[in-house]
Amino acid sequence: MEKLTDLLEKNREWAEKINQEDPHFFETLAQQQAPEYLWIGCSDSRVPANEIVGMLPGELFVHRNVANVVVHTDMNCLSVVQYAVEVLKVKHIMVVGHYGCGGVAASIKSEPHGLIDNWLRNIRRVYQKHREFLSTWDHSHQQLDRLCELNVIEQSVNLCETTIVQQAWANGQELTVHGWIYGLSDGLVNDLEFNASGAEEVEEQYQLAMNKMGKLQELAQASDKSQQNARTMWDKVRSIFD
Ligand code: CO
């Protein structure tokens, strides 16, 4: 029989450290949670939701799955969204992808991966929808960067189209859906600037995001390879649209 003694020991150290900083922290936390944010991200161990945005327990409600997918038949994700929106009344939901996502990469490979291919089919559909745009990028890593970004935008739209978000907006509830992508290599979030705060904004935000992706492509074609880092290009695109 093997026990995870190290981890349990670390847990005690962690709780002690927090207690020293704020003796009432856990007591207060146990009585209620009132997070303003729901994070829907990838299960990847390198993308720790709370830490990335510097939030403590109680500040961020979290749902993670392989490749941060929002599917209208996924009871798990929908239940999290319903609880977050209707009970916790979060004001923001971030759909957060990350560059170099293994799930996104696997979705466009032809070799079979077993059961998970049923799940990855959702991303493959994003690839098929944007196949023409993606084919204009020279390198496979750039194609993957763009597909990771497109996946965030498409999943954000899927989220906006859930009955839960639609109903919240119809009731006049304050709620914004944001599309973000995280860089594993620099620890920074890249804001893809999809921010929908009402049903009427979804199509407009989607078109804006697509226009920005188009601009990104123009910039890539006009610049040399050393300037084609995703963040550098997005910074330029943002400055053009601002
Ligand atoms: Co991933």
Boltz pocket constraint, residues with backbone or C-beta under 6 A from the ligand:
constraints:
  - pocket:
      binder: B
      contacts: [[A, 42], [A, 43], [A, 44], [A, 66], [A, 67], [A, 68], [A, 98], [A, 100], [A, 101], [A, 102], [A, 103], [A, 104]]
      max_distance: 6.0
